[in-house]
Amino acid sequence: MIGATNFFSAGTIVILVHLIRNEHMSLNRIFSFAVTIFAATQLAAQPAKSGRTVDVKSEDGTVLKGTYFAATKPGPGVLLFHQSNRTRKSWDDVAKQLAAVGINTFTVDLRRYREIKERWAAEDAAFEFLASQPAVNRDIIGIGGAGALGVDISVETARRHANRVKSLVLISGETLRPQLQFLHEASQLPGLFVFSDDDEYPPEQEAMQLLYDTSSSPSKKLNHRQLVCNDLNQNARPCPSRSFGLCGNP
């Protein structure tokens, strides 16, 4: 998901989470709010507090290593799942920005793809840890995931806690039929779907488009970073996915 990561901003998660609290905002207010949040994330250049490392034990005995980034005051919570060839540290910059603008954030190292015990026990434990934090508003919890592993786990965790998860951010991944069915039925769940033409594992682009098309939420949004090339006559045109080097630099 390298390409999508390069243009993904913590502000997109912040906007999504906060809009849940303001369902009746006008379009002008939503736009103004979005600008404010993006500015806030950019201004968070001040040294951000490091997260607190925690061990979360699931019902099957699995010990999950995580990092909790606490906001300075009570507010929403976000649980972030990484892709299979990353660790929770890949979320550090985003998590610090989220905490800086009032979103309590929990990142975890996923082990289920290496060592399967009771299916979903570790992910459920991570969700319950976040929800149990005194500063987290249990009525406003979002989930974000990247890559095939992170996206699949994010959707399934949202399905398992459908009454408590209020937003979903999916970046350059895919999921299976039961999770797709959940997205189709969960019209109340706002979703942000992010991918790029130069994501590292094609055909994730088609998979993300399917996720977006399957979601029935009227509040869903698709962020697709398209690469643009200049041909021999310097005319800009879309680059063929994964072959943009053939027509010059994007």
Secondary structure, DSSP 8 states (H G I E B T S, - for coil): -HHHHHH--HHHHHHHHHHHHTTT--HHHHHHHHHHHHHHHHHTTS-----EEEEEE-TTS-EEEEEEE--SSSEEEEEEE--TTS-GGGGHHHHHHHHHTT-EEEEE---TTTS-SSTTHHHHHHHHHHHHSTTEEEEEEEEEEEHHHHHHHHHHHHHHTTTTEEEEEEES----HHHHHHHHH-TT--EEEEEETT-SSTTHHHHHHHHHHH---TT-EEEEE--EEE-TT--EEE--TT-GGGG---
